[in-house]
Amino acid sequence: MTEAEKTTTVADLFRRAQAIRRESPQTAYKDIAKQLVREYSGTAFPPTYNLTIPEQDARAPEEDWSAGLPLVLRGIQQKDWNGVAQGIVLSLEQTENYEQQRGPEGTRDKWHDRSKGVEEATAKGVGKWMPEELMRMAERKSPKREG
């Protein structure tokens, strides 16, 4: 296995923190950070070119799940696993707090509605490119809207 194949990404660290939380939901965040440090000390630090946690965008707004990424970056730059773990745990905590306060993605207020602003463009694109016979069939099958 090459060094590149062994390198853990920031997303991998976050997934590990989530797994620890799932295995033991009562575990304090500081204890999750300590466990991450124990597990990853002595290994290569994650690359800094992709400080992202892609699947988190579906759970909480970027400002929540990305809250700890500056700490992660500083930890990587300073070769400090404690700093990296603190950043990962901060992002986990922010995401979990958001979900507890607001509910899962898609059940929130209009401010967090990700379809806002794209519905009209989607309808226009579908109207322009969808074959006429499919449009007629869709119109027959869909309920008429008052609007």
N, C-alpha and C positions, 0 to 999 in steps of 0.2 A: 504494500500500500504506500503510495507517495505521500509526501507531506501535505500537498494540496487536498488529497482525499481525506486526510485526518482533521483538517481544519474545521472547527465548529463555527457556524454563522451566528449572528445575533438572533435570528429567527429560531435556530436550534436551541439556543439558551432559553429563549422565551418559552418555547414548547416544553422544555424540561421543567421550567418553573411551574407551568400550568399542570404538568403531570404530577409534580410533587404535591401541588394544591389539591388535585383530584384524589390522589392516594390518601391524603390526610387533610381534609378541609379545615380542621381546627388549627393547623400549623400556622404559627405567627409568620408574618412576612420577613422579619429579621432572621428567623430560623431557616426560611427558604433560601435567603441570601447566603447564610453560613453554609448550607448544604451545597449550593452551587459552587462556592469557593472551594470546599473540600473536594468536590467531584472534578473540577476543572483546573485547579492549581497544578502547575507543571506542564500543562498542555499549551499548544499554540493559541495565541489570542485571535479572535475573529477578525476578518478583514474589515477595513473601514469603508470600502467602496460601496457597500450595500447595507447601511444601517437601517434596515426596515424589518417590519414584521407584517408581511402582506395580508395574512388572514385576519389580522386585528382590525383592519379597516371595516370589516363587516360587523364587528362587535361594538365599536365605539368610534366617536369622531377622532380624527388624527391628533387633535390637540391633547386628547387623553392618553391614547395608547403610545404616543411618541414622547410623552413627558419625561421619561427616563433616558431617552437616547443621548442627550448631551452628557449625562453621567457615564453612560456606556462608552461613548467616544473618548472622553477624558481618561477613563480607566484603561482603555486599549492603548492610547497614546503614552500613558505613564506606566504601562505594563503592570497594572494593579487589578487583580481579580476581585478585590473587595469593591472597588469602584464600579466595575462592570456589573457585578451581582446586584449592587444597590440600584443601579439604573434599570436593570431588568425587573427587579421587584417593584420599583416605583411604577413602571409601565403596567405591570400586572395589577397592582393595587388600584391604579386609576381606572383601568378597564373594568375591573370587577365592581368598583364603586359606582361607575357610570351605569353598568347594567342593573345593579341593585336599585339605583335611584330612578332610572328611566325605563327599565324593561328592556327586552331584547330588541335588536335592530329591526326596524320595520313597524314597530308598534308605538312610535313616539310622535311627538308634535310635528307640525308642518315645517318647522324650522329645520328639522333633521331629515325631511323627506328628500331622498336622493333622486327622485324622478322629477322634482320641481325644475322647471326650465327646459326640460328635454321632451316633455309630452307633445308640445306643439310641433317641434322639429321632427319628432318621430312620425306623427300623423301626416305631416307634409311629405316626408320621405316615402312613407308607405303609399300615400295617395299618388305620388309621382311614379313609383316603380312597380307597384302591384298590378298584375294584369287585370283588365276590366272585369272579366268573368269571375275572378276571385273576389274582387271588390263587391260585385252584385251579390254573390253568395254570402259574403260576410255581412253585408247590410241586411239581407233577408233573415239571417240567423241571429243577429244581435238585436237586443231590445232598443226601441227608439228612445233617444234621450231628449229630455226637455232642457232647453238651455239657453 
